[in-house]
């Protein structure tokens, strides 16, 4: 074990749980042609609402109401929530490492997420190997804001350099490194496993 690393911090989306918003588009297209594309266009144009939802600046109820208005209420609230949440698929090659890693390291989840998605991904078994979760909608800060990284440190109570962070977004890893953390950007499982070996985290 790398003596300088005591905490492994994992991002969730597109790391432990890859996700695909095309699933939402495709399902809405089956409801009415053009509906999925209409939603995604509005979503991209108003991405600040996604961010506000992740930070609990607006409620999930307000978020869903806006989304439904964008698609002219063609589906029910419950149907939209299920559709919006059902976008994840477990990266089992990576999550299978967690039981072994937990024997040597404290494991923390650090995620920009919202309560709708959380209710869906909470079903995954690998979460039992986490020691703690720092979620944007709970701490009311999102990556790359300083406050969300500090929330991890407030929990771990170890030096910044003892944290090793894995995220698929380089900006977020760089923000962690600016605090003194170590870390890598996940571009593929193969690359990540090679990096973990080079840091002495896995053999």
FENCOR-V131467 format. One line per field, one symbol per residue. burial: b if it has 9 or more other ideal C-beta (glycine too) atoms within 8 Angstrom, else e. Layout:
burial->???
//
This chain:
burial->eeeebebbbbbbbebbbbbeeebbbbbbbeeeeebbbbbbebbeeeeebbbbbbbbeeebeebbebbbebbeeebeeeebbebbbebbebbeebbeebeebbeebbbbbbbebbebbbebbeebebbebbebebbbbebbbbbeeebbbbbbbebbeeeeebbbbbbbbeebbbbbbebebbbbbbeebebbbebbbebebee
//
